[in-house]
Amino acid sequence: MFPEYRELISKLKAENNHFANLFEEHNRLDDKITGLTNNPVTSGLDNIEDLKREKLRLKDEIYAMLRAADNKS
């Protein structure tokens, strides 16, 4: 996610607990969604769409924080 911000992501994860928590939660949701989607029993569950929306919300917030930090430097 956001390879162009790789260095900034590392910096923010080390310096900003809120950013680090958002990033960790995004990755946790991504793993959960992948597991549910790849399982034929759970692949059609409605809550997968809710998880995807939450993951996208987190990604948008992470991106906004990256843009703000990048504009400061």
C-alpha positions as CSV (number, residue, x, y, z in Angstrom):
1,M,0.0,0.0,0.0
2,F,1.4,3.4,-1.1
3,P,4.9,2.3,-2.2
4,E,5.7,5.9,-3.0
5,Y,5.4,6.7,0.7
6,R,7.4,3.7,2.0
7,E,10.0,5.8,3.9
8,L,7.3,8.2,5.3
9,I,5.2,5.2,6.4
10,S,8.1,3.8,8.4
11,K,8.8,7.2,9.9
12,L,5.1,7.8,10.9
13,K,4.7,4.3,12.3
14,A,7.7,5.0,14.6
15,E,6.6,8.5,15.6
16,N,2.8,8.5,15.6
17,N,0.9,5.9,17.6
18,H,-2.4,6.8,16.0
19,F,-0.9,6.3,12.5
20,A,0.7,3.0,13.6
21,N,-2.6,1.8,15.0
22,L,-4.5,2.7,11.8
23,F,-1.9,0.9,9.7
24,E,-2.0,-2.2,11.9
25,E,-5.9,-2.3,11.9
26,H,-5.9,-1.9,8.1
27,N,-3.6,-4.8,7.7
28,R,-5.6,-6.9,10.2
29,L,-8.8,-6.2,8.2
30,D,-7.0,-7.0,4.9
31,D,-5.9,-10.4,6.3
32,K,-9.4,-11.1,7.7
33,I,-11.1,-10.2,4.4
34,T,-8.7,-12.3,2.4
35,G,-9.3,-15.3,4.7
36,L,-13.1,-14.9,4.5
37,T,-13.1,-14.4,0.7
38,N,-10.9,-17.4,0.0
39,N,-13.0,-19.7,2.2
40,P,-16.0,-21.1,0.1
41,V,-18.1,-21.3,3.3
42,T,-17.7,-17.6,4.2
43,S,-17.0,-16.0,0.8
44,G,-20.6,-14.9,0.4
45,L,-21.2,-13.3,3.8
46,D,-22.7,-9.9,3.8
47,N,-20.4,-8.6,6.6
48,I,-17.4,-8.9,4.2
49,E,-18.7,-5.8,2.4
50,D,-18.8,-4.0,5.8
51,L,-15.3,-5.0,6.5
52,K,-14.2,-3.8,3.1
53,R,-15.9,-0.4,3.7
54,E,-14.1,-0.1,7.0
55,K,-10.8,-1.0,5.4
56,L,-11.3,1.6,2.7
57,R,-12.1,4.2,5.4
58,L,-8.9,3.4,7.2
59,K,-7.0,3.6,3.9
60,D,-8.4,7.0,3.2
61,E,-7.4,8.2,6.7
62,I,-3.9,6.8,6.3
63,Y,-3.6,8.5,2.9
64,A,-4.7,11.8,4.3
65,M,-2.2,11.6,7.1
66,L,0.6,10.7,4.6
67,R,-0.3,13.6,2.3
68,A,-0.4,16.0,5.3
69,A,3.0,14.8,6.5
70,D,4.5,14.9,3.0
71,N,3.4,18.5,2.5
72,K,5.2,19.5,5.7
73,S,8.5,18.1,4.6
